[in-house]
Amino acid sequence: MNNNQTKIGMPMQRGIGFLVFLFPFLSLITPFGIGFSSLVFVLVLACVPRKAWAALAPHWGEIRWVVAAFVYYCVLALLSVLLRPEASWGYLDKPSRMLFGLSALALVVLARPPRATLWWGVIAGALAALPFIAWQRIVLDIYRPGGWLNPITFGDIALCLALVALAAAIDYRHSTRKAIFPALGALAGLGATVLSGTRGGWIALVLAAILFLTYARLLHSRRVRLLLIGSFALFASTFFIPAFGVQERVGQGVHDVQTWLDGGSALSNVGIRLELWKGARYIIADNPVFGLDPLTVRAELRKLAEQGRIQDVVLPFEHLHNDLLQAQASGGVFGLLAYLGILAAPFAFFARAVGRSAGPGGKRASQQFAPALAGMLVVLSYFSFGLTEVIFWSLKGSMFYVLMVALLMGFCLNAKTDMETQRGK
């Protein structure tokens, strides 16, 4: 038995494993699942801080840049509060919670629960989300259902669950019976995304397909390859089924873009985004280094509308519907670096882990492949979501990201430790 498990006690070890399961399972079907999980992770860590640090310290060289990225994100928010009179202390809420969300990483490394607890939580969460959102769409006749979240955030998180379930299938590639469940979870997550009417996630699917193709040679399983092909093909087929509304959404998007290019009204989902991005270009050009407070960004948009430089359809909106533009407009170069850091640092961590799976070590190194690939998929997904939405504007969307990244990092580190232990025997 691992020494860390012995020191913290088996009840706590099992409890942490159960918490890992609950987080993805409750994320979409309850209004409190994400917040509850993040809070309990922090409270549990507060009970065993020295033991958690002792378990994490040997891995500091691998995780330091990820921690630094979230620290920088939090410090930048603090400086914004201190140096901008118009900023409120509420600006610190989300960055600080995201930093504390890394507690999940420490607890996974300390307790070493089987990563199947995360896989089954993801699968169960996707399977539960589909009937929940289908009930809202079909029974309640809500055109854009979102459960307890707005439709975009719901659809984005459902897609993340689907992609993580696809990665989980790699761990069950040698068992047809067990591999069925990740397949069902992936299909359920994709179905929930389609029913939510979210279009931003389609870019994530393209990037995910490219990533899977890039590492197809490491899958070592015909079953998994067929599952991937089948999942993406099934999603593509929804375009030809009118009941899903995918074809209608695509046609509407094309029409909105053409109308905007022709100088028509921007009063449409796509048109409003295009006008917001146009306004963002003016704001960033005038304030490239430090940016403006988010409230001031909105005031500047109002001025631009009054001057006739953009259409006034943008006025009711709180953000710019693009994470890159929002980060730069509200934080300048420093804000852009903060946004890119919380994406690039975790992605680099997972990419290195996947690289180890492709390098020397053979079967033992491949133990990291599934969680590392899942981590890359989560980061890529959030990057793609941010192209048409400010996914990090949502506290729940932000916390889902950091908790999922932290858990997957923890399981990658545990797999690496197991590999090194086996190599030393």
C-alpha positions in Angstrom: 0.0 0.0 0.0 1.2 3.5 -0.8 2.7 5.3 2.3 0.5 8.4 1.6 -2.6 6.3 1.8 -1.5 4.8 5.1 -0.8 8.2 6.6 -4.1 9.8 5.7 -6.2 6.7 6.5 -8.3 4.5 4.2 -11.6 6.3 5.1 -10.2 9.6 3.9 -8.6 8.0 0.9 -12.0 6.6 -0.1 -13.8 9.8 0.7 -11.5 11.8 -1.7 -12.1 9.2 -4.4 -15.9 9.6 -3.8 -15.5 13.4 -4.1 -13.6 12.9 -7.4 -16.6 10.9 -8.7 -19.2 13.4 -7.4 -17.6 16.5 -9.1 -18.3 15.6 -12.8 -21.5 13.6 -11.9 -23.2 16.6 -10.2 -21.8 19.3 -12.4 -24.7 19.5 -14.9 -27.7 18.0 -13.0 -27.5 20.2 -9.9 -27.2 23.9 -9.3 -24.5 23.3 -6.6 -22.3 20.5 -7.8 -19.4 22.5 -9.1 -19.3 24.9 -6.2 -19.8 22.2 -3.6 -17.0 20.1 -5.0 -14.6 23.0 -5.1 -15.4 24.0 -1.5 -15.0 20.5 -0.1 -11.7 20.0 -1.9 -10.3 23.1 -0.2 -11.8 22.1 3.2 -10.3 18.6 3.0 -6.9 20.0 2.0 -7.0 22.3 5.0 -7.2 19.2 7.2 -4.0 17.7 5.8 -1.9 20.6 4.5 1.6 19.2 5.5 0.9 15.7 4.2 -0.5 17.1 0.9 2.6 19.3 0.4 4.9 16.3 1.2 3.1 14.3 -1.4 3.2 17.1 -4.0 6.7 18.4 -3.4 8.5 15.8 -5.4 6.5 16.9 -8.4 7.0 20.6 -8.0 9.3 20.9 -11.0 6.5 19.5 -13.3 3.7 21.6 -11.9 5.4 24.9 -11.0 4.4 26.7 -14.2 0.8 25.7 -13.9 0.7 26.9 -10.4 2.5 30.1 -11.4 0.0 30.8 -14.2 -3.0 30.7 -11.7 -1.0 32.7 -9.1 -0.3 35.3 -11.8 -4.0 35.4 -12.8 -4.9 36.0 -9.1 -2.2 38.6 -8.5 -3.2 40.5 -11.6 -6.8 40.7 -10.3 -5.5 41.9 -6.9 -3.5 44.6 -8.6 -6.5 45.6 -10.6 -8.5 46.1 -7.4 -5.7 48.1 -5.7 -4.8 50.3 -8.7 -8.2 50.9 -10.3 -10.6 53.0 -8.2 -13.6 51.7 -10.2 -12.7 48.0 -9.5 -14.4 46.2 -6.7 -13.1 43.4 -4.4 -15.5 41.1 -6.1 -13.1 40.9 -9.0 -10.9 38.7 -6.8 -13.6 36.1 -6.2 -13.1 34.0 -9.4 -9.3 34.1 -9.7 -8.8 33.2 -6.0 -11.3 30.3 -6.3 -9.6 29.1 -9.4 -6.2 29.2 -7.5 -7.7 27.3 -4.6 -9.2 24.8 -7.1 -5.7 23.4 -7.5 -6.3 21.8 -4.1 -7.9 18.9 -6.0 -4.5 18.2 -7.6 -2.8 17.9 -4.2 -5.5 15.6 -2.8 -5.3 13.2 -5.8 -1.6 12.9 -5.5 -1.9 12.4 -1.7 -4.8 10.0 -1.6 -4.0 8.3 -5.0 -7.6 7.2 -5.7 -8.0 5.0 -8.8 -8.6 7.2 -11.8 -11.7 5.1 -12.6 -13.4 7.2 -10.0 -13.1 10.2 -12.3 -14.0 8.2 -15.4 -17.2 6.8 -13.9 -18.1 10.3 -12.6 -17.7 11.7 -16.1 -19.7 8.9 -17.7 -22.5 9.1 -15.1 -22.6 12.9 -15.3 -23.0 12.8 -19.1 -25.6 10.0 -18.9 -27.6 12.0 -16.3 -27.3 15.2 -18.2 -28.9 13.9 -21.5 -32.4 13.0 -20.1 -32.3 16.2 -18.0 -31.8 18.5 -21.0 -34.0 16.4 -23.2 -36.9 16.8 -20.8 -36.4 20.6 -20.9 -36.2 20.6 -24.7 -39.0 18.1 -25.5 -41.4 18.2 -22.6 -41.0 21.8 -21.5 -40.5 22.9 -25.1 -37.6 25.2 -24.3 -35.8 26.1 -27.5 -32.4 26.6 -25.9 -32.4 24.6 -22.7 -29.5 24.9 -20.3 -30.5 23.0 -17.1 -29.2 25.1 -14.2 -26.8 27.0 -16.4 -27.1 29.2 -19.5 -27.4 27.0 -22.6 -23.9 27.9 -23.9 -22.1 26.9 -20.6 -24.2 23.8 -20.3 -23.5 22.7 -23.9 -19.8 23.4 -23.5 -19.4 21.4 -20.2 -21.5 18.6 -21.7 -19.1 18.5 -24.6 -16.1 18.4 -22.2 -17.7 15.4 -20.5 -18.1 13.7 -23.8 -14.5 14.2 -24.8 -13.1 13.1 -21.5 -15.3 9.9 -21.7 -13.8 9.2 -25.1 -10.3 9.5 -23.6 -11.4 7.2 -20.7 -12.3 4.5 -23.3 -8.5 4.1 -23.8 -8.2 2.7 -20.3 -10.9 0.1 -21.1 -9.7 -0.8 -24.6 -9.0 -4.4 -23.6 -12.5 -5.1 -22.3 -15.5 -4.9 -24.7 -17.9 -5.0 -21.8 -16.3 -2.1 -19.9 -15.6 0.0 -23.0 -19.4 0.2 -23.7 -19.8 2.6 -20.8 -17.3 5.3 -21.9 -18.9 5.0 -25.4 -22.4 5.6 -23.9 -21.1 8.5 -21.8 -19.5 10.1 -24.9 -22.6 9.8 -27.0 -24.8 11.1 -24.1 -22.5 14.2 -23.7 -22.6 14.8 -27.5 -26.4 14.5 -27.4 -26.7 16.9 -24.6 -24.6 19.4 -26.4 -26.7 19.1 -29.6 -30.0 19.6 -27.6 -28.6 22.7 -25.9 -28.2 24.3 -29.3 -24.6 25.4 -28.6 -22.6 26.1 -31.7 -19.3 27.2 -30.2 -18.5 23.6 -29.3 -18.4 22.6 -32.9 -14.9 24.1 -33.2 -13.8 22.1 -30.2 -14.9 18.9 -32.0 -12.8 19.8 -35.0 -9.7 20.4 -32.8 -10.5 17.1 -30.8 -10.7 15.2 -34.1 -7.3 16.6 -35.1 -5.8 15.7 -31.7 -7.1 12.1 -31.8 -5.8 11.7 -35.4 -2.4 13.0 -34.3 -2.1 10.4 -31.6 -4.1 7.6 -33.2 -1.0 5.4 -33.4 -0.8 5.4 -29.5 -4.4 4.1 -29.1 -3.4 0.5 -29.5 -7.0 -0.5 -29.9 -9.2 -1.1 -32.8 -12.2 -0.7 -30.5 -11.2 2.8 -29.4 -10.6 3.9 -33.0 -14.0 2.6 -34.1 -15.6 4.4 -31.1 -13.9 7.6 -32.1 -15.0 7.3 -35.7 -18.5 6.3 -34.7 -18.9 9.2 -32.2 -17.8 11.9 -34.6 -19.8 10.4 -37.4 -22.9 10.2 -35.3 -22.5 13.9 -34.3 -22.1 14.9 -37.9 -25.2 13.0 -38.9 -27.3 15.2 -36.6 -26.9 17.9 -39.3 -29.2 15.9 -41.5 -31.9 15.3 -38.8 -34.2 18.4 -38.6 -35.4 17.5 -35.1 -32.0 18.3 -33.7 -32.0 21.8 -35.2 -28.3 21.7 -36.2 -29.0 22.5 -39.8 -31.2 25.3 -38.8 -28.5 26.8 -36.5 -25.9 26.5 -39.3 -28.1 28.2 -41.8 -29.0 30.9 -39.3 -25.3 31.6 -38.6 -24.5 31.9 -42.3 -27.4 34.2 -42.8 -26.4 36.4 -39.9 -22.8 36.8 -41.1 -24.0 37.7 -44.6 -26.4 40.2 -43.3 -23.7 41.9 -41.2 -21.2 41.9 -44.1 -23.9 43.6 -46.3 -24.2 46.4 -43.7 -27.6 45.2 -42.4 -28.8 44.9 -38.8 -26.6 43.1 -36.3 -29.6 42.1 -34.2 -28.8 38.4 -34.3 -26.7 36.0 -32.2 -23.8 36.1 -34.7 -24.3 39.8 -35.7 -24.1 40.9 -32.1 -20.8 39.1 -31.6 -19.4 40.6 -34.7 -20.3 44.1 -33.5 -18.8 43.4 -30.1 -15.6 42.3 -31.7 -15.5 45.4 -33.8 -15.9 47.5 -30.8 -13.2 45.6 -28.9 -10.7 46.4 -31.7 -11.3 50.1 -31.1 -10.9 49.7 -27.3 -7.8 47.6 -27.5 -6.2 49.9 -30.0 -6.7 52.9 -27.6 -5.6 51.0 -24.5 -3.1 48.3 -25.6 -0.9 47.9 -22.5 -3.1 48.1 -19.4 -6.6 47.8 -20.8 -9.7 49.1 -19.0 -11.8 47.9 -16.2 -14.7 45.7 -17.4 -17.3 48.3 -16.4 -15.3 50.9 -18.3 -15.2 48.6 -21.4 -19.0 48.6 -21.4 -19.0 52.4 -21.0 -16.6 52.7 -24.0 -18.9 50.4 -26.1 -21.8 52.8 -25.3 -19.7 55.8 -26.5 -18.8 54.0 -29.7 -22.5 53.2 -30.3 -23.4 56.9 -29.7 -20.7 57.9 -32.2 -22.2 55.5 -34.8 -19.0 53.5 -35.0 -20.8 50.3 -33.9 -24.5 49.4 -33.7 -26.3 49.8 -30.4 -27.4 46.1 -30.3 -24.2 45.5 -28.2 -25.4 47.7 -25.3 -27.2 45.1 -23.1 -24.2 42.7 -23.1 -21.8 42.4 -20.2 -18.8 41.0 -22.1 -17.3 40.8 -25.5 -18.2 37.2 -26.3 -14.5 36.3 -27.0 -12.1 35.4 -24.2 -9.0 36.7 -26.0 -10.6 40.1 -26.7 -12.1 40.3 -23.2 -8.8 39.5 -21.6 -6.9 42.1 -23.6 -9.6 44.8 -23.5 -9.9 44.5 -19.7 -6.3 43.8 -18.8 -4.2 44.9 -21.8 -1.1 42.8 -22.5 -0.9 41.6 -18.9 -4.5 40.4 -19.0 -3.9 38.6 -22.3 -0.8 36.9 -20.8 -2.9 35.8 -17.8 -5.6 34.2 -20.0 -3.1 32.5 -22.2 -1.1 31.3 -19.2 -4.0 29.3 -17.6 -4.5 27.6 -20.9 -0.9 27.1 -22.2 0.7 26.0 -18.9 -1.7 23.0 -18.4 -1.6 22.2 -22.1 2.2 22.0 -22.0 2.0 19.8 -18.9 -0.4 17.3 -20.6 1.5 17.5 -23.9 4.7 16.4 -22.1 2.9 13.5 -20.5 1.5 12.4 -23.8 5.1 12.7 -25.2 6.3 10.3 -22.5 3.7 7.9 -23.7 5.0 8.1 -27.2 8.7 7.8 -26.1 10.7 5.1 -24.3 8.9 3.2 -21.7 6.4 1.3 -23.8 3.4 0.0 -22.1 4.3 1.5 -18.7 4.6 5.0 -20.1 1.2 4.6 -21.8 -0.4 4.6 -18.3 -0.3 8.4 -18.5 -1.9 8.5 -22.0 -5.6 8.5 -21.2 -5.6 11.3 -18.5 -3.0 13.3 -20.4 -5.0 13.2 -23.6 -8.2 14.0 -21.6 -6.4 17.1 -20.2 -5.3 18.3 -23.6 -8.9 17.9 -24.8 -10.3 19.9 -21.9 -7.8 22.8 -22.5 -8.3 22.8 -26.3 -12.1 22.8 -25.7 -12.0 25.8 -23.5 -9.8 27.6 -25.9 -12.3 27.0 -28.7 -15.2 27.9 -26.5 -13.5 31.2 -25.9 -13.5 32.1 -29.6 -17.2 32.9 -29.5 -18.0 33.2 -25.8 -16.3 34.4 -22.6 -16.5 30.9 -21.0 -14.3 32.2 -18.1 -16.9 34.9 -17.3 -19.0 32.2 -15.8 -17.8 31.2 -12.3 -19.1 27.6 -12.8 -17.5 27.3 -16.2 -14.2 28.6 -14.7 -14.3 26.2 -11.8 -15.2 23.2 -13.9 -12.1 23.9 -16.0 -9.6 24.3 -13.1 -11.0 21.3 -11.2 -11.0 19.0 -14.2 -7.5 20.1 -15.1 -6.3 19.7 -11.5 -7.7 16.2 -11.2 -6.3 15.0 -14.6 -2.9 16.5 -13.7 -3.0 14.5 -10.4 -3.8 11.3 -12.2 -1.0 11.9 -14.7 1.5 12.4 -11.8 0.3 9.2 -10.1 0.7 7.2 -13.3 4.3 8.6 -13.7 5.1 7.6 -10.1 3.7 4.1 -10.7 5.8 3.8 -13.9 9.0 4.9 -12.1 8.2 2.5 -9.2 7.8 -0.4 -11.6 10.9 0.6 -13.5 12.9 0.5 -10.2 11.8 -3.0 -9.4 
